[in-house]
Amino acid sequence: MDIIDFHTHVYPEKIAQKATDSTCGFYQLETELTGTSATLLEEGKKAGVSKFVLLPVVVKAEQTHSINEFIVEEVREHSEFYGFGAMHILTENPVEEIEFIRKSGLKGIKFHPDIQGFAIDDPRLFPIYDYLQGRLPVLVHCGDPRYDYSHPRRLRIVLDKFPRLQVIAAHLGGWSVFDDALKYLVDTDCFVDMSSCFNVIPPESIERYIKAYGAERVVFGTDFPLWKPKEIVDDFMKLNLTAEEKEKIAFKNALRILEGTE
């Protein structure tokens, strides 16, 4: 079975260890991995993953373009990679940056409200969401017990206000607030990814959430380098899902988003 990992992070070689350590520190986690492209490809091969979606996060708005240039170069160098662009609420000339992202062949935009320090439904983002409607999808980190920035109820406000905006809500729509996510998102058409879930909730719960959303709305993800891809793939394959459901989650839904295929 083909597998597309829809949730990965890589960094420039010279800062990869520092960036990995910083992310682990934010979540009070430890990992044996370092977020480099070489390590992602090596670990992905062990797991049977054939394609990867790179999701950058920009902490300082002035770094937006340089981070996007890095992702563009990684995608050009590695046929296994798709890339999303980074965006910050304070990014200068966001429309210009979105057009750079589109023309460079990147497939979407990534927001991480908790790390970036702004709410999903901050009105300052509304012009960006509006411009992205019909142009590029948005993947949003959702859920954290320490912050309210990324609560799924905030995403629901955005989905209602911008009905043509294609959204992927990370971590089954709300890491640590999975039931709230289901409450606010189940009757929408947004996608959810399943990254960083196997390590916090049992497989029976993951199966229940997948059934509630519908397998056609779920995409596979590992959150590399926080977790080892092979372990996550192995856990996914053990889920009590049909072969058709697993194929949708493993790669078919991802291709619908990335390439517009059915």
C-alpha positions as CSV (number, residue, x, y, z in Angstrom):
1,M,0.0,0.0,0.0
2,D,1.2,3.5,-0.9
3,I,1.6,5.8,2.1
4,I,1.8,9.6,2.1
5,D,3.0,11.1,5.4
6,F,1.0,14.3,5.5
7,H,2.6,15.8,8.6
8,T,6.4,16.1,8.8
9,H,8.9,18.8,9.7
10,V,12.5,19.3,8.4
11,Y,15.0,22.0,9.0
12,P,18.2,23.3,7.4
13,E,21.1,21.0,8.4
14,K,22.9,23.6,10.4
15,I,20.0,24.3,12.8
16,A,18.2,20.9,12.6
17,Q,19.2,19.6,16.0
18,K,18.5,22.9,17.7
19,A,15.1,23.2,16.0
20,T,14.2,19.6,16.9
21,D,15.2,20.2,20.5
22,S,13.2,23.4,20.6
23,T,10.0,21.6,19.4
24,C,10.5,18.7,21.8
25,G,11.0,21.2,24.6
26,F,7.7,23.0,23.7
27,Y,5.9,19.7,24.0
28,Q,8.0,18.3,26.8
29,L,9.0,15.3,24.7
30,E,12.2,13.5,23.7
31,T,13.2,12.0,20.4
32,E,16.1,10.0,19.1
33,L,15.6,11.6,15.6
34,T,16.8,14.9,14.1
35,G,14.7,16.8,11.7
36,T,16.8,16.6,8.5
37,S,15.6,15.6,5.1
38,A,18.1,12.7,5.0
39,T,16.8,11.3,8.3
40,L,13.2,11.7,7.2
41,L,13.9,9.8,4.0
42,E,15.8,7.1,5.8
43,E,13.2,6.6,8.5
44,G,10.4,6.9,6.0
45,K,11.9,4.1,3.9
46,K,12.0,1.8,6.9
47,A,8.3,2.5,7.4
48,G,7.3,2.0,3.7
49,V,6.4,5.7,3.2
50,S,6.8,6.9,-0.3
51,K,5.9,10.6,-0.1
52,F,6.1,13.3,2.6
53,V,4.4,16.6,3.1
54,L,6.8,19.2,4.7
55,L,5.0,21.6,7.1
56,P,7.2,24.6,8.1
57,V,6.4,26.8,11.1
58,V,7.6,30.4,11.1
59,V,8.0,31.9,14.6
60,K,9.3,35.3,13.5
61,A,7.4,37.0,10.8
62,E,10.5,38.3,9.1
63,Q,11.7,34.8,8.4
64,T,8.6,33.8,6.4
65,H,10.1,34.1,3.0
66,S,13.5,32.5,3.8
67,I,11.7,29.5,5.3
68,N,9.5,29.2,2.3
69,E,12.5,29.4,0.0
70,F,14.1,26.5,2.0
71,I,11.0,24.4,1.6
72,V,10.8,25.2,-2.2
73,E,14.5,24.0,-2.5
74,E,13.8,20.8,-0.5
75,V,10.9,19.9,-2.8
76,R,13.0,20.6,-5.9
77,E,15.8,18.4,-4.6
78,H,13.7,15.5,-3.5
79,S,10.9,14.0,-5.6
80,E,9.5,12.3,-2.5
81,F,8.5,15.7,-1.0
82,Y,5.5,17.9,-1.2
83,G,5.7,21.2,0.6
84,F,3.4,23.6,2.3
85,G,4.4,27.2,2.8
86,A,4.8,29.0,6.2
87,M,2.8,32.1,7.1
88,H,2.6,34.3,10.2
89,I,-0.1,36.7,11.2
90,L,2.4,39.6,10.9
91,T,4.0,38.4,7.6
92,E,4.4,41.5,5.4
93,N,2.6,41.4,2.0
94,P,0.9,38.1,2.7
95,V,-0.8,38.0,-0.7
96,E,2.6,38.4,-2.4
97,E,4.0,35.6,-0.3
98,I,1.0,33.4,-1.1
99,E,1.6,33.9,-4.8
100,F,5.3,33.0,-4.4
101,I,4.2,29.8,-2.6
102,R,1.7,29.0,-5.4
103,K,4.0,29.7,-8.3
104,S,6.8,27.8,-6.6
105,G,4.7,24.6,-6.6
106,L,4.0,24.4,-2.9
107,K,0.6,22.9,-2.1
108,G,-0.7,24.8,0.9
109,I,-0.2,26.9,4.0
110,K,0.7,25.8,7.6
111,F,-0.3,27.7,10.7
112,H,0.6,26.7,14.3
113,P,-1.3,29.1,16.5
114,D,0.2,27.9,19.8
115,I,3.8,28.2,18.8
116,Q,3.1,31.4,16.8
117,G,1.1,33.0,19.5
118,F,-2.2,33.9,17.9
119,A,-5.7,32.5,17.7
120,I,-7.0,30.6,14.7
121,D,-9.9,33.1,14.5
122,D,-8.0,36.3,15.0
123,P,-9.6,38.8,12.6
124,R,-6.2,39.8,11.3
125,L,-6.1,36.5,9.6
126,F,-9.4,36.9,7.8
127,P,-8.0,38.6,4.7
128,I,-5.5,35.8,4.4
129,Y,-8.2,33.1,4.7
130,D,-10.4,35.0,2.2
131,Y,-7.6,35.1,-0.3
132,L,-6.8,31.5,0.1
133,Q,-10.3,30.4,-0.7
134,G,-10.2,28.4,-3.9
135,R,-6.4,28.8,-4.1
136,L,-4.6,26.8,-1.5
137,P,-5.6,24.6,1.5
138,V,-4.6,25.4,5.0
139,L,-3.3,22.9,7.6
140,V,-3.8,24.2,11.1
141,H,-2.4,22.7,14.4
142,C,-5.4,22.2,16.7
143,G,-5.6,21.5,20.4
144,D,-3.4,22.0,23.4
145,P,-4.4,21.8,27.1
146,R,-2.2,24.8,27.9
147,Y,-3.5,27.3,25.4
148,D,-6.8,28.4,23.8
149,Y,-5.3,29.7,20.6
150,S,-5.9,26.5,18.6
151,H,-9.1,25.2,20.2
152,P,-11.4,23.6,17.5
153,R,-14.3,25.9,18.3
154,R,-12.1,28.7,16.9
155,L,-11.5,26.7,13.8
156,R,-15.3,26.3,13.4
157,I,-15.7,30.0,13.4
158,V,-13.3,30.2,10.4
159,L,-14.9,27.4,8.6
160,D,-18.3,29.0,8.9
161,K,-17.0,32.4,7.8
162,F,-15.0,31.1,4.9
163,P,-16.9,28.1,3.4
164,R,-14.7,27.7,0.4
165,L,-11.5,27.5,2.4
166,Q,-10.1,23.9,2.4
167,V,-8.7,23.1,5.8
168,I,-6.9,20.1,7.3
169,A,-7.1,20.2,11.1
170,A,-4.1,18.4,12.6
171,H,-4.2,15.8,15.3
172,L,-7.7,14.5,14.7
173,G,-8.9,18.1,14.9
174,G,-7.8,18.8,18.5
175,W,-4.8,17.2,20.2
176,S,-5.8,16.6,23.9
177,V,-9.4,17.9,23.2
178,F,-10.5,15.2,20.8
179,D,-14.1,15.1,21.9
180,D,-14.4,18.9,21.6
181,A,-13.0,18.6,18.1
182,L,-15.6,16.0,17.1
183,K,-18.3,18.3,18.5
184,Y,-17.3,21.3,16.5
185,L,-15.9,19.7,13.3
186,V,-17.8,16.5,12.6
187,D,-20.5,18.2,10.6
188,T,-18.1,20.3,8.5
189,D,-16.2,19.2,5.4
190,C,-12.7,19.9,6.7
191,F,-10.1,17.1,6.8
192,V,-8.3,15.9,9.9
193,D,-4.9,14.3,10.1
194,M,-4.0,11.6,12.6
195,S,-0.5,12.7,13.6
196,S,0.6,12.6,17.3
197,C,-2.4,10.6,18.3
198,F,-1.3,7.1,18.8
199,N,1.0,8.2,21.6
200,V,-1.8,9.8,23.6
201,I,-5.1,7.9,23.0
202,P,-5.7,4.2,22.6
203,P,-6.3,2.7,19.1
204,E,-10.0,2.0,20.0
205,S,-10.5,5.8,20.4
206,I,-8.7,6.5,17.1
207,E,-11.0,4.1,15.3
208,R,-14.0,5.7,16.9
209,Y,-12.9,9.2,15.8
210,I,-12.1,8.0,12.2
211,K,-15.6,6.3,12.0
212,A,-17.3,9.5,13.2
213,Y,-15.5,11.8,10.8
214,G,-15.5,9.3,8.0
215,A,-12.4,7.7,6.5
216,E,-12.8,10.0,3.4
217,R,-11.9,13.0,5.7
218,V,-8.8,11.6,7.4
219,V,-5.1,11.7,6.3
220,F,-2.2,9.8,7.7
221,G,0.6,11.7,9.4
222,T,3.5,10.9,11.8
223,D,4.7,14.4,13.1
224,F,8.3,13.4,12.3
225,P,10.8,14.0,13.9
226,L,8.8,13.8,17.2
227,W,7.9,10.1,16.5
228,K,9.5,7.3,14.5
229,P,7.5,6.8,11.3
230,K,7.8,3.0,11.4
231,E,6.2,2.8,14.8
232,I,3.3,5.1,13.7
233,V,2.8,3.1,10.4
234,D,2.8,-0.1,12.3
235,D,0.1,1.2,14.8
236,F,-2.0,2.5,11.9
237,M,-1.9,-0.8,10.1
238,K,-3.2,-2.6,13.2
239,L,-6.3,-0.4,13.4
240,N,-9.6,-2.3,12.9
241,L,-10.4,-0.6,9.6
242,T,-11.3,-2.0,6.2
243,A,-8.7,-2.1,3.5
244,E,-10.6,0.6,1.6
245,E,-10.6,2.8,4.7
246,K,-6.9,2.4,5.1
247,E,-6.2,3.2,1.5
248,K,-8.2,6.4,1.7
249,I,-6.3,7.5,4.8
250,A,-2.9,6.3,3.7
251,F,-2.8,8.0,0.3
252,K,-6.0,8.6,-1.6
253,N,-7.3,11.5,0.5
254,A,-3.9,13.1,0.5
255,L,-3.8,13.0,-3.3
256,R,-7.3,14.6,-3.4
257,I,-5.8,17.5,-1.5
258,L,-2.4,17.7,-3.1
259,E,-3.2,16.9,-6.7
260,G,-6.9,17.3,-7.0
261,T,-7.4,13.6,-7.8
262,E,-10.3,11.4,-6.8
